[in-house]
Amino acid sequence: MLLPSSTRKDHFWIYGLAMVFYGLYYWMNVPKDYSACTLCDGHQYAKLYWYFEHGMIAPIKFPFYNRPLVPWLVSLIPGSSIGLHFDLVNFAFFVISIWAIRSLWLELQLKFWVQLLGFGWLIIHWTGIIRLNLYDNLTVDVPLYFFQALALLLFLKKDYKWFLLLVPVALLQKESFLAIMVVFIGIHFVYNYHHQPWKQGRILILSTLIGLLIQKTVLYYLPEQLDQRSSLDAILYHGHWALKDPSRFIRWFTAFGSAYGLLPLAIFLAFGIRRFKDSKYTLLLVLSLMYSSFGLLAGEDMTRILFLGFPFIMTLTLRELQGKDLTFVFSALGLSLISLRLLPIPVDTHWAIDYAELAHVWNWFFYYSLCVIVLLLIHQFKTNKNNLRS
């Protein structure tokens, strides 16, 4: 079936701009020097690559041994230029991620202008799908955008049979996909309680169990794994750490601002208990809250982890923004532009507040807090003005 001409034009603008910016950032990129960063994650992914490429065995740390998919795909490319080969695999996933997110937003009937805003944020942001992953290119993060967006799209369309194929592959890409399936299963049974939930729900459960079985089987044959523990252990560890050091909540708040600016404030302003009758709203809210908690509980690089929740957090944000007054939207966007780090184009890891001195973190905390107050005042002013008119 042919797409309407307006939709085809929208496709052209989104995909065209995505390719242009990818080419620009690739041309101006200065890759990370891994020899000067012995603790960087890329070393663990390189070990997996060398295992698949040459059978070289070296102990792999938690949680990186859970993520063999991308290193295995990279090893299938002829040659020995590991950096270039990671770039090629990640570029392929970049392209299909744009397609998956675009398809998801069309399914949710997001207006084109908010889609442009969302894709602009995804493509230009320093921690987004392009810039950080070209700089720190021995990474497995890029495919996560594709798998998460596609999973959400399939769930919304109730096309559950594809999860039998998707889940085993996605779990070998990143172990956090299991949490997404748990949310899907819970939402399905809650909102289909009176409509024979087991008929479709068993496919979600079966696909998750098959995925776990395949994951554990593959991991059994991989090289020695150091610090063997579950993701739940890691979450409890970081949760205990946060309770002992409350300043981590300050870091989390500033990391969230660094990842999404002030745009998600629209979610808070539109929150309402009655909206839980809408299964789509509940699903997006639960997934967004889950990924927001991952920023605090799943690791040290909070900004990167939070941004990986883009298919959920930004999707819900855009859904709420398209119903807001344009004064609020442009004000929120203007105050948020600093989070993009537009210049210089090459990524500077000092931008990350995750490991910064606490005094520096407090400066950003006060900035984002002040911006929240300003936006709340704008929202209240516009609400009062509209009430007077009515």
Contacts in CASP RR format, 6 or more apart in sequence:
PFRMAT RR
TARGET T0000
AUTHOR 0000-0000-0000
METHOD contacts of the structure
MODEL  1
MLLPSSTRKDHFWIYGLAMVFYGLYYWMNVPKDYSACTLCDGHQYAKLYW
YFEHGMIAPIKFPFYNRPLVPWLVSLIPGSSIGLHFDLVNFAFFVISIWA
IRSLWLELQLKFWVQLLGFGWLIIHWTGIIRLNLYDNLTVDVPLYFFQAL
ALLLFLKKDYKWFLLLVPVALLQKESFLAIMVVFIGIHFVYNYHHQPWKQ
GRILILSTLIGLLIQKTVLYYLPEQLDQRSSLDAILYHGHWALKDPSRFI
RWFTAFGSAYGLLPLAIFLAFGIRRFKDSKYTLLLVLSLMYSSFGLLAGE
DMTRILFLGFPFIMTLTLRELQGKDLTFVFSALGLSLISLRLLPIPVDTH
WAIDYAELAHVWNWFFYYSLCVIVLLLIHQFKTNKNNLRS
3 11 0 8 1.000
7 106 0 8 1.000
10 112 0 8 1.000
10 115 0 8 1.000
11 102 0 8 1.000
13 116 0 8 1.000
14 98 0 8 1.000
14 102 0 8 1.000
14 115 0 8 1.000
14 116 0 8 1.000
14 119 0 8 1.000
15 98 0 8 1.000
17 119 0 8 1.000
17 120 0 8 1.000
17 123 0 8 1.000
18 94 0 8 1.000
18 95 0 8 1.000
18 98 0 8 1.000
18 119 0 8 1.000
18 123 0 8 1.000
21 123 0 8 1.000
21 124 0 8 1.000
21 130 0 8 1.000
22 91 0 8 1.000
22 94 0 8 1.000
22 123 0 8 1.000
22 130 0 8 1.000
24 345 0 8 1.000
25 130 0 8 1.000
25 131 0 8 1.000
25 134 0 8 1.000
25 345 0 8 1.000
26 87 0 8 1.000
26 134 0 8 1.000
28 345 0 8 1.000
28 346 0 8 1.000
29 131 0 8 1.000
29 134 0 8 1.000
29 135 0 8 1.000
29 346 0 8 1.000
30 135 0 8 1.000
30 346 0 8 1.000
31 83 0 8 1.000
31 134 0 8 1.000
31 135 0 8 1.000
31 137 0 8 1.000
32 40 0 8 1.000
32 135 0 8 1.000
32 136 0 8 1.000
32 137 0 8 1.000
34 40 0 8 1.000
34 42 0 8 1.000
34 43 0 8 1.000
34 46 0 8 1.000
34 138 0 8 1.000
40 136 0 8 1.000
40 138 0 8 1.000
41 64 0 8 1.000
41 136 0 8 1.000
41 138 0 8 1.000
41 139 0 8 1.000
42 136 0 8 1.000
42 138 0 8 1.000
42 139 0 8 1.000
43 138 0 8 1.000
44 60 0 8 1.000
44 61 0 8 1.000
44 64 0 8 1.000
44 65 0 8 1.000
45 64 0 8 1.000
45 67 0 8 1.000
45 70 0 8 1.000
45 71 0 8 1.000
45 86 0 8 1.000
45 138 0 8 1.000
45 139 0 8 1.000
45 140 0 8 1.000
46 71 0 8 1.000
46 82 0 8 1.000
46 138 0 8 1.000
47 56 0 8 1.000
47 58 0 8 1.000
47 59 0 8 1.000
47 60 0 8 1.000
47 223 0 8 1.000
48 60 0 8 1.000
48 64 0 8 1.000
48 65 0 8 1.000
48 67 0 8 1.000
48 68 0 8 1.000
48 71 0 8 1.000
48 72 0 8 1.000
48 222 0 8 1.000
49 71 0 8 1.000
49 74 0 8 1.000
49 75 0 8 1.000
49 82 0 8 1.000
50 56 0 8 1.000
50 58 0 8 1.000
51 57 0 8 1.000
51 58 0 8 1.000
51 71 0 8 1.000
51 222 0 8 1.000
51 223 0 8 1.000
52 68 0 8 1.000
52 71 0 8 1.000
52 72 0 8 1.000
52 74 0 8 1.000
52 75 0 8 1.000
53 75 0 8 1.000
53 80 0 8 1.000
57 223 0 8 1.000
57 224 0 8 1.000
58 223 0 8 1.000
58 224 0 8 1.000
59 223 0 8 1.000
59 224 0 8 1.000
59 225 0 8 1.000
59 226 0 8 1.000
60 222 0 8 1.000
60 223 0 8 1.000
60 224 0 8 1.000
60 225 0 8 1.000
60 226 0 8 1.000
61 226 0 8 1.000
61 227 0 8 1.000
62 225 0 8 1.000
62 226 0 8 1.000
62 227 0 8 1.000
62 228 0 8 1.000
62 229 0 8 1.000
62 234 0 8 1.000
63 175 0 8 1.000
63 231 0 8 1.000
63 234 0 8 1.000
65 219 0 8 1.000
65 222 0 8 1.000
65 223 0 8 1.000
65 225 0 8 1.000
66 174 0 8 1.000
66 175 0 8 1.000
66 215 0 8 1.000
66 219 0 8 1.000
67 140 0 8 1.000
67 172 0 8 1.000
67 173 0 8 1.000
67 174 0 8 1.000
67 175 0 8 1.000
68 172 0 8 1.000
68 218 0 8 1.000
68 219 0 8 1.000
68 222 0 8 1.000
69 140 0 8 1.000
69 143 0 8 1.000
69 169 0 8 1.000
69 172 0 8 1.000
69 173 0 8 1.000
70 86 0 8 1.000
70 89 0 8 1.000
70 90 0 8 1.000
70 139 0 8 1.000
70 140 0 8 1.000
70 143 0 8 1.000
70 173 0 8 1.000
71 140 0 8 1.000
73 89 0 8 1.000
74 82 0 8 1.000
74 85 0 8 1.000
74 86 0 8 1.000
74 88 0 8 1.000
74 89 0 8 1.000
77 85 0 8 1.000
77 88 0 8 1.000
77 89 0 8 1.000
79 85 0 8 1.000
82 138 0 8 1.000
83 137 0 8 1.000
83 138 0 8 1.000
86 137 0 8 1.000
86 138 0 8 1.000
86 139 0 8 1.000
87 134 0 8 1.000
87 137 0 8 1.000
90 133 0 8 1.000
90 137 0 8 1.000
90 139 0 8 1.000
90 142 0 8 1.000
90 143 0 8 1.000
93 142 0 8 1.000
93 143 0 8 1.000
93 145 0 8 1.000
93 146 0 8 1.000
94 129 0 8 1.000
94 130 0 8 1.000
94 142 0 8 1.000
96 146 0 8 1.000
97 129 0 8 1.000
97 142 0 8 1.000
97 143 0 8 1.000
97 145 0 8 1.000
97 146 0 8 1.000
97 149 0 8 1.000
98 119 0 8 1.000
100 145 0 8 1.000
100 146 0 8 1.000
100 149 0 8 1.000
100 150 0 8 1.000
100 153 0 8 1.000
101 119 0 8 1.000
101 122 0 8 1.000
101 145 0 8 1.000
101 149 0 8 1.000
101 311 0 8 1.000
102 115 0 8 1.000
102 119 0 8 1.000
103 149 0 8 1.000
103 153 0 8 1.000
104 149 0 8 1.000
104 150 0 8 1.000
104 152 0 8 1.000
104 153 0 8 1.000
104 156 0 8 1.000
104 311 0 8 1.000
104 315 0 8 1.000
105 115 0 8 1.000
105 315 0 8 1.000
105 318 0 8 1.000
107 153 0 8 1.000
107 156 0 8 1.000
107 157 0 8 1.000
108 156 0 8 1.000
108 280 0 8 1.000
108 315 0 8 1.000
108 319 0 8 1.000
110 315 0 8 1.000
110 318 0 8 1.000
110 319 0 8 1.000
110 322 0 8 1.000
111 322 0 8 1.000
113 322 0 8 1.000
114 318 0 8 1.000
114 321 0 8 1.000
114 322 0 8 1.000
115 318 0 8 1.000
117 318 0 8 1.000
117 321 0 8 1.000
117 333 0 8 1.000
118 314 0 8 1.000
118 318 0 8 1.000
121 260 0 8 1.000
121 263 0 8 1.000
121 314 0 8 1.000
121 340 0 8 1.000
122 128 0 8 1.000
122 129 0 8 1.000
122 145 0 8 1.000
122 310 0 8 1.000
122 314 0 8 1.000
123 129 0 8 1.000
123 130 0 8 1.000
124 131 0 8 1.000
124 340 0 8 1.000
124 342 0 8 1.000
125 131 0 8 1.000
125 259 0 8 1.000
125 307 0 8 1.000
125 339 0 8 1.000
125 340 0 8 1.000
125 341 0 8 1.000
126 132 0 8 1.000
126 340 0 8 1.000
126 341 0 8 1.000
126 347 0 8 1.000
126 351 0 8 1.000
127 258 0 8 1.000
127 259 0 8 1.000
127 303 0 8 1.000
127 304 0 8 1.000
127 307 0 8 1.000
127 352 0 8 1.000
128 307 0 8 1.000
128 310 0 8 1.000
129 142 0 8 1.000
129 145 0 8 1.000
129 310 0 8 1.000
131 345 0 8 1.000
131 347 0 8 1.000
132 304 0 8 1.000
132 347 0 8 1.000
133 139 0 8 1.000
133 141 0 8 1.000
133 142 0 8 1.000
135 346 0 8 1.000
135 347 0 8 1.000
136 347 0 8 1.000
140 173 0 8 1.000
140 174 0 8 1.000
141 304 0 8 1.000
141 308 0 8 1.000
143 173 0 8 1.000
143 174 0 8 1.000
144 173 0 8 1.000
144 174 0 8 1.000
144 176 0 8 1.000
144 308 0 8 1.000
145 308 0 8 1.000
145 310 0 8 1.000
145 311 0 8 1.000
147 166 0 8 1.000
147 169 0 8 1.000
147 170 0 8 1.000
147 173 0 8 1.000
147 174 0 8 1.000
147 177 0 8 1.000
148 177 0 8 1.000
148 180 0 8 1.000
148 309 0 8 1.000
148 311 0 8 1.000
148 312 0 8 1.000
149 311 0 8 1.000
150 166 0 8 1.000
151 163 0 8 1.000
151 166 0 8 1.000
151 170 0 8 1.000
151 177 0 8 1.000
151 180 0 8 1.000
151 181 0 8 1.000
151 184 0 8 1.000
152 283 0 8 1.000
152 287 0 8 1.000
152 311 0 8 1.000
152 312 0 8 1.000
152 315 0 8 1.000
154 160 0 8 1.000
154 162 0 8 1.000
154 163 0 8 1.000
154 166 0 8 1.000
155 184 0 8 1.000
155 188 0 8 1.000
155 283 0 8 1.000
156 280 0 8 1.000
156 283 0 8 1.000
158 200 0 8 1.000
160 200 0 8 1.000
160 201 0 8 1.000
160 203 0 8 1.000
160 204 0 8 1.000
160 207 0 8 1.000
161 203 0 8 1.000
163 181 0 8 1.000
163 203 0 8 1.000
163 204 0 8 1.000
163 207 0 8 1.000
163 208 0 8 1.000
164 203 0 8 1.000
164 206 0 8 1.000
164 207 0 8 1.000
164 210 0 8 1.000
166 207 0 8 1.000
167 177 0 8 1.000
167 181 0 8 1.000
167 207 0 8 1.000
167 208 0 8 1.000
167 210 0 8 1.000
167 211 0 8 1.000
168 207 0 8 1.000
168 210 0 8 1.000
168 211 0 8 1.000
168 214 0 8 1.000
168 215 0 8 1.000
170 177 0 8 1.000
171 177 0 8 1.000
171 178 0 8 1.000
171 211 0 8 1.000
171 212 0 8 1.000
171 214 0 8 1.000
171 215 0 8 1.000
172 214 0 8 1.000
172 215 0 8 1.000
172 218 0 8 1.000
175 215 0 8 1.000
175 231 0 8 1.000
176 231 0 8 1.000
176 294 0 8 1.000
176 298 0 8 1.000
178 208 0 8 1.000
178 212 0 8 1.000
178 231 0 8 1.000
179 231 0 8 1.000
179 290 0 8 1.000
180 287 0 8 1.000
180 290 0 8 1.000
181 204 0 8 1.000
181 207 0 8 1.000
181 208 0 8 1.000
182 208 0 8 1.000
183 283 0 8 1.000
183 286 0 8 1.000
183 287 0 8 1.000
183 290 0 8 1.000
184 204 0 8 1.000
184 283 0 8 1.000
185 201 0 8 1.000
185 204 0 8 1.000
185 205 0 8 1.000
185 208 0 8 1.000
187 279 0 8 1.000
187 282 0 8 1.000
187 283 0 8 1.000
187 286 0 8 1.000
188 197 0 8 1.000
188 200 0 8 1.000
188 201 0 8 1.000
188 204 0 8 1.000
189 197 0 8 1.000
189 201 0 8 1.000
191 279 0 8 1.000
191 282 0 8 1.000
192 200 0 8 1.000
192 201 0 8 1.000
219 225 0 8 1.000
231 298 0 8 1.000
234 297 0 8 1.000
234 298 0 8 1.000
234 299 0 8 1.000
235 297 0 8 1.000
235 298 0 8 1.000
238 296 0 8 1.000
238 297 0 8 1.000
238 298 0 8 1.000
238 299 0 8 1.000
239 296 0 8 1.000
239 297 0 8 1.000
241 248 0 8 1.000
242 248 0 8 1.000
242 249 0 8 1.000
242 252 0 8 1.000
242 296 0 8 1.000
242 297 0 8 1.000
247 358 0 8 1.000
247 361 0 8 1.000
248 296 0 8 1.000
249 296 0 8 1.000
250 358 0 8 1.000
250 361 0 8 1.000
250 362 0 8 1.000
250 365 0 8 1.000
251 302 0 8 1.000
251 353 0 8 1.000
251 354 0 8 1.000
251 361 0 8 1.000
252 295 0 8 1.000
252 296 0 8 1.000
252 302 0 8 1.000
253 365 0 8 1.000
253 368 0 8 1.000
254 353 0 8 1.000
254 361 0 8 1.000
254 364 0 8 1.000
254 365 0 8 1.000
254 368 0 8 1.000
255 295 0 8 1.000
255 302 0 8 1.000
255 303 0 8 1.000
255 306 0 8 1.000
255 353 0 8 1.000
255 354 0 8 1.000
256 264 0 8 1.000
256 292 0 8 1.000
256 295 0 8 1.000
256 302 0 8 1.000
256 306 0 8 1.000
257 336 0 8 1.000
257 339 0 8 1.000
257 364 0 8 1.000
257 368 0 8 1.000
258 303 0 8 1.000
258 339 0 8 1.000
258 351 0 8 1.000
258 352 0 8 1.000
258 353 0 8 1.000
258 364 0 8 1.000
259 303 0 8 1.000
259 306 0 8 1.000
259 307 0 8 1.000
259 339 0 8 1.000
260 306 0 8 1.000
260 307 0 8 1.000
260 313 0 8 1.000
260 314 0 8 1.000
260 317 0 8 1.000
260 336 0 8 1.000
260 339 0 8 1.000
261 332 0 8 1.000
261 335 0 8 1.000
261 336 0 8 1.000
261 339 0 8 1.000
261 368 0 8 1.000
262 332 0 8 1.000
262 335 0 8 1.000
262 336 0 8 1.000
262 368 0 8 1.000
262 371 0 8 1.000
262 372 0 8 1.000
262 375 0 8 1.000
263 314 0 8 1.000
263 317 0 8 1.000
263 321 0 8 1.000
263 332 0 8 1.000
263 333 0 8 1.000
263 336 0 8 1.000
264 288 0 8 1.000
264 313 0 8 1.000
264 316 0 8 1.000
264 317 0 8 1.000
265 332 0 8 1.000
265 372 0 8 1.000
265 375 0 8 1.000
265 376 0 8 1.000
266 317 0 8 1.000
266 320 0 8 1.000
266 321 0 8 1.000
266 324 0 8 1.000
266 328 0 8 1.000
266 332 0 8 1.000
267 285 0 8 1.000
267 288 0 8 1.000
267 316 0 8 1.000
267 317 0 8 1.000
267 320 0 8 1.000
269 320 0 8 1.000
269 324 0 8 1.000
269 379 0 8 1.000
270 320 0 8 1.000
270 324 0 8 1.000
275 281 0 8 1.000
275 282 0 8 1.000
276 282 0 8 1.000
281 316 0 8 1.000
284 312 0 8 1.000
284 315 0 8 1.000
284 316 0 8 1.000
284 319 0 8 1.000
285 316 0 8 1.000
287 312 0 8 1.000
288 309 0 8 1.000
288 312 0 8 1.000
288 313 0 8 1.000
288 316 0 8 1.000
290 312 0 8 1.000
291 305 0 8 1.000
291 306 0 8 1.000
291 308 0 8 1.000
291 309 0 8 1.000
291 312 0 8 1.000
291 313 0 8 1.000
292 306 0 8 1.000
292 313 0 8 1.000
294 305 0 8 1.000
294 306 0 8 1.000
294 308 0 8 1.000
294 309 0 8 1.000
295 302 0 8 1.000
295 305 0 8 1.000
295 306 0 8 1.000
296 302 0 8 1.000
298 305 0 8 1.000
299 305 0 8 1.000
300 354 0 8 1.000
300 355 0 8 1.000
301 352 0 8 1.000
301 354 0 8 1.000
302 353 0 8 1.000
302 354 0 8 1.000
303 352 0 8 1.000
303 353 0 8 1.000
303 354 0 8 1.000
304 352 0 8 1.000
304 354 0 8 1.000
306 313 0 8 1.000
321 329 0 8 1.000
321 332 0 8 1.000
325 382 0 8 1.000
327 378 0 8 1.000
327 382 0 8 1.000
328 375 0 8 1.000
328 378 0 8 1.000
328 379 0 8 1.000
328 382 0 8 1.000
331 374 0 8 1.000
331 375 0 8 1.000
331 378 0 8 1.000
332 375 0 8 1.000
335 371 0 8 1.000
335 374 0 8 1.000
335 375 0 8 1.000
336 371 0 8 1.000
341 347 0 8 1.000
341 348 0 8 1.000
341 351 0 8 1.000
350 356 0 8 1.000
353 360 0 8 1.000
353 361 0 8 1.000
353 364 0 8 1.000
END
